[in-house]
Amino acid sequence: MSDTILITGASSGIGKATALYFQERGWNVVATMRNPDVGSDLKQLDNVLVLRLDVTVEETITAAVADGIAKFGRIDVLLNNAGFGAYGPLEANSMDQVRRQFDTNVIGLLAVTKAVIPHMRANKSGVIVNMSSIGGLIALPLTSLYHGTKYAIEGISESLHYELEPCGIRIKIIEPGVVRTDFGKSVKFSNDESIAEYQPAVTAVLAARARMAASDAVTQGGDVAEVVWNAVTDGTDTLRYPVGTFAAEMIARRKVEDDDTFYRNLKKQLGL
């Protein structure tokens, strides 16, 4: 029997790239997304089951997990990939936006994980892969909501890797740097131009993001999928997997520089 991976947010970007990567290597794939109609190309592939799963709607989670098990017999790997990015000054983001950010990236991840754990615990094996970011280790200005969720994922994952070890379940965290995908469809930048104090930072950060997106430091969705594959199949208890040279370089800098030095250099790099 082939192994099975369930992926949230598989309609595009890293989620879709990972679905294709695992399917090409003979795995069964439960590719879940809020709107299964956009997954028509995945539906044409062997051993791929496309299902509706909205991480903010509990009944869709329960149904997708049950249907995936019914189709393939078991779920060996969960990739918590679905995500949303709320950017801009905190003051410019509505509380609805704050709730959407945490409901999607944190509460949704916890809900899907809770739904899968009993099955993996009964099987005494499984791997749960949580899509974090370099933004779960290093914070940039105008990104407090997104960073808040990614820092939460880091802490949740680190705790769970102790908690679930006796159950035979391993936890893996994927930490990409800058990835060229269509995640932009799941990004909302909020700004209030009437608040003059924030506008120099808005201009500088948006320009820095554009420079980074055009640089050689950008990785592709397929690069992240390969790291997910390695994390799932390496047979180790390694917890964190940075993706790309930018992520590796920033993590290395953060380890050796004290707070004042790191913040000063980062502001200089951003043009602040």
LINQUIHU-V349778 format. One record per residue. N is the residue number from 1. PHI is phi in whole degrees, -180 to 180 (none if undefined). PSI is psi as a letter, one per 40 degrees, with the letter a starting at -180 (none if undefined). D_FIRST is the distance of its C-alpha to the first C-alpha in Angstrom with 2 decimals. Layout:
BEGIN
((N | PHI | PSI | D_FIRST) (N | PHI | PSI | D_FIRST))
END
This chain:
BEGIN
((1 | none | h | 0.00) (2 | -71 | i | 3.82) (3 | -71 | i | 6.58) (4 | -128 | h | 9.14) (5 | -117 | h | 12.90) (6 | -106 | h | 15.73) (7 | -121 | h | 18.95) (8 | -93 | i | 22.43) (9 | 64 | f | 25.13) (10 | -94 | e | 22.92) (11 | -75 | d | 25.63) (12 | -162 | i | 27.33) (13 | 58 | a | 28.10) (14 | -62 | d | 25.82) (15 | -62 | d | 23.28) (16 | -68 | d | 22.97) (17 | -59 | d | 23.05) (18 | -71 | d | 20.14) (19 | -59 | d | 18.09) (20 | -66 | d | 18.90) (21 | -62 | d | 18.33) (22 | -73 | d | 14.72) (23 | -63 | d | 13.99) (24 | -65 | d | 15.74) (25 | -101 | e | 13.55) (26 | 89 | e | 10.32) (27 | -83 | i | 9.38) (28 | -80 | i | 9.39) (29 | -128 | h | 12.99) (30 | -98 | g | 15.07) (31 | -94 | h | 18.45) (32 | -108 | i | 21.22) (33 | -162 | i | 24.94) (34 | -66 | d | 28.22) (35 | -125 | g | 28.78) (36 | -62 | e | 25.78) (37 | -62 | d | 28.31) (38 | -81 | e | 28.48) (39 | -101 | f | 24.78) (40 | -62 | d | 25.31) (41 | -69 | d | 24.30) (42 | -67 | d | 20.91) (43 | -64 | d | 20.44) (44 | -81 | e | 20.80) (45 | -89 | i | 17.71) (46 | -65 | i | 14.38) (47 | 62 | f | 11.62) (48 | -119 | h | 14.50) (49 | -113 | h | 15.87) (50 | -97 | h | 19.48) (51 | -133 | i | 21.06) (52 | -79 | h | 24.43) (53 | -151 | h | 24.73) (54 | -106 | h | 28.14) (55 | -65 | e | 28.12) (56 | -97 | e | 31.63) (57 | -123 | h | 30.80) (58 | -60 | d | 29.05) (59 | -65 | d | 28.11) (60 | -71 | d | 26.13) (61 | -67 | d | 24.13) (62 | -58 | d | 23.41) (63 | -67 | d | 22.49) (64 | -66 | d | 20.16) (65 | -63 | d | 18.18) (66 | -64 | d | 18.05) (67 | -69 | d | 17.16) (68 | -64 | d | 14.31) (69 | -67 | d | 12.79) (70 | -63 | d | 13.73) (71 | -75 | d | 12.10) (72 | -112 | e | 8.63) (73 | 94 | d | 8.72) (74 | -168 | i | 9.63) (75 | -121 | h | 11.54) (76 | -93 | d | 11.29) (77 | -138 | h | 14.26) (78 | -114 | h | 17.39) (79 | -110 | h | 19.86) (80 | -82 | g | 23.25) (81 | -114 | d | 24.89) (82 | -56 | h | 27.15) (83 | -159 | i | 30.73) (84 | -143 | i | 34.38) (85 | -122 | h | 37.36) (86 | -101 | h | 40.85) (87 | -122 | i | 43.49) (88 | 105 | i | 47.26) (89 | -56 | i | 49.84) (90 | -55 | d | 48.89) (91 | -63 | d | 52.15) (92 | -90 | e | 51.17) (93 | -97 | h | 47.87) (94 | -70 | i | 48.13) (95 | -68 | d | 46.70) (96 | -61 | d | 44.41) (97 | -67 | d | 43.04) (98 | -59 | d | 42.73) (99 | -66 | d | 40.76) (100 | -60 | d | 38.48) (101 | -61 | d | 37.78) (102 | -79 | d | 36.84) (103 | -63 | d | 35.14) (104 | -76 | d | 32.72) (105 | -82 | d | 32.13) (106 | -114 | c | 32.45) (107 | -62 | d | 32.40) (108 | -63 | d | 29.56) (109 | -61 | d | 27.46) (110 | -65 | d | 28.27) (111 | -65 | d | 27.46) (112 | -67 | d | 23.95) (113 | -61 | d | 23.33) (114 | -60 | d | 24.76) (115 | -71 | d | 22.54) (116 | -94 | d | 19.28) (117 | -55 | d | 20.57) (118 | -58 | d | 20.53) (119 | -64 | d | 16.83) (120 | -67 | d | 16.14) (121 | -64 | d | 18.94) (122 | -64 | d | 17.56) (123 | -84 | e | 14.31) (124 | 58 | f | 16.76) (125 | -164 | i | 15.03) (126 | 156 | i | 15.03) (127 | -131 | h | 17.05) (128 | -113 | h | 19.72) (129 | -110 | h | 21.38) (130 | -108 | h | 24.84) (131 | -82 | h | 26.67) (132 | -99 | b | 30.16) (133 | -177 | i | 32.74) (134 | -57 | d | 35.57) (135 | -72 | e | 37.36) (136 | -93 | e | 35.92) (137 | -123 | d | 37.98) (138 | -135 | h | 40.99) (139 | -106 | i | 42.89) (140 | -110 | i | 44.92) (141 | -66 | i | 47.76) (142 | 67 | f | 47.27) (143 | -138 | f | 43.64) (144 | -62 | d | 44.08) (145 | -70 | d | 41.77) (146 | -62 | d | 38.81) (147 | -61 | d | 39.34) (148 | -57 | d | 39.65) (149 | -73 | d | 36.13) (150 | -73 | d | 34.64) (151 | -63 | d | 36.61) (152 | -63 | d | 35.27) (153 | -61 | d | 31.65) (154 | -61 | d | 32.51) (155 | -68 | d | 34.02) (156 | -58 | d | 31.35) (157 | -66 | d | 28.63) (158 | -64 | d | 30.77) (159 | -68 | d | 31.40) (160 | -65 | d | 27.82) (161 | -68 | d | 26.67) (162 | -77 | d | 28.92) (163 | -63 | d | 28.22) (164 | -96 | e | 24.44) (165 | -57 | d | 24.22) (166 | -65 | e | 24.72) (167 | -89 | e | 21.75) (168 | 82 | e | 19.40) (169 | -106 | h | 19.39) (170 | -101 | i | 20.66) (171 | -111 | h | 22.89) (172 | -132 | h | 23.53) (173 | -116 | h | 26.46) (174 | -103 | h | 26.79) (175 | -126 | g | 30.49) (176 | -70 | i | 31.34) (177 | -89 | b | 34.97) (178 | -97 | h | 36.14) (179 | -118 | h | 33.43) (180 | -88 | g | 34.32) (181 | -138 | a | 32.36) (182 | -95 | f | 33.57) (183 | -58 | d | 33.41) (184 | -53 | d | 37.12) (185 | -67 | d | 36.35) (186 | -110 | f | 35.41) (187 | -120 | h | 38.53) (188 | -129 | h | 41.84) (189 | -102 | h | 44.93) (190 | -110 | h | 47.79) (191 | -148 | i | 51.32) (192 | -123 | h | 54.78) (193 | -66 | e | 57.29) (194 | -74 | e | 60.14) (195 | -94 | g | 59.12) (196 | -64 | d | 60.66) (197 | -60 | d | 59.61) (198 | -88 | e | 55.96) (199 | -67 | d | 56.61) (200 | -60 | d | 57.09) (201 | -69 | d | 53.71) (202 | -59 | d | 52.08) (203 | -61 | d | 53.59) (204 | -67 | d | 52.67) (205 | -70 | d | 49.07) (206 | -63 | d | 48.32) (207 | -66 | d | 49.89) (208 | -66 | d | 47.89) (209 | -64 | d | 44.62) (210 | -66 | d | 45.63) (211 | -63 | d | 46.47) (212 | -66 | d | 43.18) (213 | -63 | d | 41.22) (214 | -96 | e | 43.10) (215 | -91 | i | 42.75) (216 | -73 | e | 40.60) (217 | -76 | e | 39.04) (218 | -73 | h | 36.82) (219 | -106 | i | 33.11) (220 | -101 | i | 30.76) (221 | -58 | d | 27.79) (222 | -65 | d | 25.63) (223 | -65 | d | 27.07) (224 | -67 | d | 25.95) (225 | -59 | d | 22.39) (226 | -65 | d | 22.36) (227 | -68 | d | 23.62) (228 | -59 | d | 20.99) (229 | -57 | d | 18.33) (230 | -62 | d | 20.35) (231 | -63 | d | 20.77) (232 | -72 | d | 17.10) (233 | -105 | e | 16.16) (234 | -77 | e | 19.47) (235 | 71 | e | 18.74) (236 | -107 | i | 22.26) (237 | -98 | e | 24.08) (238 | -54 | h | 26.01) (239 | -95 | d | 26.97) (240 | -111 | h | 28.67) (241 | -133 | g | 27.87) (242 | -66 | i | 30.87) (243 | -126 | h | 30.41) (244 | 96 | i | 33.25) (245 | -67 | d | 36.64) (246 | -61 | d | 38.42) (247 | -61 | d | 36.23) (248 | -62 | d | 36.58) (249 | -67 | d | 40.34) (250 | -68 | d | 40.98) (251 | -63 | d | 39.10) (252 | -63 | d | 41.09) (253 | -63 | d | 44.33) (254 | -65 | d | 43.69) (255 | -74 | d | 43.23) (256 | -101 | d | 46.52) (257 | -97 | h | 48.82) (258 | -73 | i | 50.50) (259 | -56 | d | 50.44) (260 | -60 | d | 53.78) (261 | -66 | d | 53.00) (262 | -64 | d | 49.58) (263 | -64 | d | 50.91) (264 | -63 | d | 53.95) (265 | -68 | d | 52.00) (266 | -68 | d | 49.49) (267 | -63 | d | 52.33) (268 | -63 | d | 53.99) (269 | -63 | d | 50.87) (270 | -83 | e | 50.59) (271 | 81 | f | 54.30) (272 | -97 | none | 55.23))
END
